Amino acid sequence: MTAEEESETAERGFTLGASSGSADEESGTAKMPKIDFSTFVISLGTSALHHMGIVNDPEQGETPQKNLALARQTIDTLEMLSEKTRGNLGEQEAKLMDSLLFELRMRFVEVRK
């Protein structure tokens, strides 16, 4: 993810691996960020990175075991989503999708070596 995309994401109150709200006193759960297309796509991208062993689980703090089949499936899901939404995304959303897919594909190739 580029610095510009990270900045845009942070402006919406969402940071990967961190909750963006205070704990709800009744249920004891953290408030989650509002889900929009960008946060959904970033979530899938983070999942793919996790399955590649690149992103640690924030709760466990350990390097996850690689599961390249799940990483590939998540990337394929993003590719399908990109195809199905082509022409229906805003400029920023389309740019995010393209750059995220590019980054994930490159990392996947590196991890497979």
C-alpha positions, 0 to 999 in steps of 0.5 A: 500500500502506498503512503497516499493510500495509508493516509487516506485510510487513516483519515477515515479512522482505520489503521491496520492492526489497531482498533479505531474506537473506544470499548463499548462498556456494555458488550466489551467490544471495540467499535469498528470503523465504518465499512466502505469499499476501501476498508473492505478491500484493504481488509482482504489485502491484509488477509492475503499478506497474513497468509503469505506470512508477511503480516503478523497477527496483531493479537498473537504478535507471532509470524503466521505460518504461510498458507499460499493457497489461501493467499492465492485465493484471497488475491483471486477474490480481489481480482474477481471483485475488480473485474465485477466492479470495473466502471462502477468505482470512483477514481480513488477506489479504482486506484486503490484496487489496482495498486493493492492487486499489483502489490499483492501479486509482487509479494506473492511472487517473492514469497514463492521463491 
